[in-house]
């Protein structure tokens, strides 16, 4: 794991005005802290700015995360979450401190001899990149209250960190029929196309041939998504039409509708280019809209989803008198070693 950068002091405390202290697991009988989705007439613009009237009106719930790779102060960071309902849609605003904007997700680098090599974390022994990755965040919601230990243990109800061969273990629920809805925000792979990666979780155990991701699965799609750019005859197959190196004003991703054949003559040794091509998900996997930005050490992520969808792998917010527990985790340039909350919180709707 790479050394953690020192965190700078930021005027972020003004965002943390609502109490959100979390109970220890032993105090599961106490009610969860809540974030209230206010009823509002005007939807926010999903631009990662969060200067909309609805966010000024919505009270934030305080979040504290710990033990995440690359975050300073023992892997800890703080944030807030706000919620609103506009018509038949739910809006969430997640903000949290991250001292570094990480987007160098395993780019190709031109070598002195003209060859191309992908940047790799030298300590990554399998699916555990903590050096050349992207910033991410994730929310998980039990589907139909099917995870009985979730209110007490939150995401830990599905975490199994002692299972080789993966350095960080696997994620799956304990029993058949227990399912979770995962909203996976990937700042490089889905952020630029304005979407959250809509995924889900079940009880599937790890198998190196049939279930490498154990219980983690993706919602159905009919097109779009992200894919690796491969080396063809020693060079990346595609590049963005502007021909810029990612470390010289270009991007660390290529939009599928902007790809052109790779032009070796545009680059010199030391130049970095994207190894990932992206496009909006079509279908169920793309039904959560996103606007995000990183500014002065703070991530701002605005999300929008229908309260009720037609998908069996989505949480359904049908009952506006119910409480919906969920967990949040944040990733600083880490593939899996996220910072986590000790306890989940619950989404409730304004009467």
GINORQUI-V235897 format. One line per field, one symbol per residue. ss: DSSP state (a for helix, b for strand, c for the rest). A space follows every 50 residues. Layout:
ss: ???
This chain:
ss: ccccccccccccaaacccccccccaaaccccccbbbbbbccccccccccc ccaaaaacccbbbbbbcccccaaaacbbbbbbbbbbccbbbbbbbbbccc cccccccbbbcccccbbbcccccccccccccccccbbbbbbbccccccca aaaaaaaabbcccccccccbbccccccccbbbbbbbccccaaacbcbbbb bcccccbcccbccccbbbccccbbbbbbccbbccbbcbbbcccccaaacc cccbbaaabbbccaaacccccbbccbbbbbbbcaaaccbbbbbbbccbbb bbbbbbcccccccccccccccccbbbbbbbbcccccccbbccccbbbbbc c
